[in-house]
């Protein structure tokens, strides 16, 4: 299986067989550090932080849904985090997805599901 090289930029997140969501990839140190800080929302997009095994919502303006993914993009855990919180690190997590609060529940994203990044 070819290894996927992720770089900062735009892509599409495929959830299951029939749902695509606009994706912003933060793969560089600078992009991961900035994350969602200073934003007022995501407008239906999803942010992928890679590599990452934990996140925080300190100085954020809105609540977010967080999905921790392993190296095969399988969902390990899904959480909703209000502003001002520290997420605990997930040992097997390699990537973290962030979306507006409630979005992942609406998509039916839960532990065990697998997502794909497509151009």
FENTAHU-V653046 format. One record per backbone hydrogen bond with DSSP energy under -1.0 kcal/mol. NH is the residue of the N-H (numbers start at 1). CO is the residue of the C=O. E is the energy in kcal/mol with one decimal. If there is no record, write none. Layout:
nh=NH co=CO e=E
nh=NH co=CO e=E
This chain:
nh=9 co=25 e=-1.7
nh=11 co=23 e=-2.3
nh=12 co=118 e=-2.8
nh=13 co=21 e=-3.1
nh=14 co=116 e=-3.4
nh=15 co=19 e=-3.2
nh=19 co=15 e=-1.1
nh=21 co=13 e=-2.3
nh=23 co=11 e=-2.5
nh=24 co=46 e=-3.0
nh=25 co=9 e=-3.5
nh=26 co=48 e=-3.1
nh=32 co=28 e=-2.6
nh=33 co=29 e=-2.4
nh=34 co=30 e=-2.0
nh=35 co=31 e=-2.7
nh=37 co=34 e=-2.4
nh=39 co=36 e=-1.9
nh=45 co=42 e=-1.7
nh=46 co=22 e=-1.6
nh=47 co=98 e=-2.8
nh=48 co=24 e=-2.9
nh=49 co=96 e=-3.1
nh=50 co=26 e=-2.1
nh=52 co=94 e=-1.9
nh=57 co=85 e=-3.3
nh=60 co=57 e=-1.7
nh=64 co=81 e=-2.4
nh=65 co=99 e=-3.0
nh=66 co=79 e=-3.6
nh=67 co=97 e=-2.2
nh=68 co=77 e=-2.5
nh=69 co=95 e=-2.9
nh=70 co=74 e=-2.2
nh=73 co=70 e=-2.1
nh=75 co=113 e=-3.4
nh=76 co=68 e=-3.6
nh=77 co=68 e=-1.0
nh=79 co=66 e=-2.8
nh=81 co=64 e=-3.3
nh=84 co=57 e=-2.8
nh=87 co=55 e=-2.6
nh=90 co=53 e=-2.2
nh=93 co=90 e=-1.0
nh=94 co=69 e=-3.4
nh=95 co=69 e=-2.0
nh=96 co=49 e=-2.1
nh=97 co=67 e=-2.9
nh=98 co=47 e=-2.6
nh=99 co=65 e=-2.1
nh=101 co=63 e=-1.3
nh=103 co=100 e=-2.2
nh=106 co=102 e=-1.8
nh=107 co=103 e=-1.8
nh=109 co=104 e=-2.4
nh=112 co=75 e=-2.7
nh=113 co=110 e=-2.1
nh=115 co=73 e=-2.4
nh=116 co=14 e=-1.9
nh=118 co=12 e=-2.9
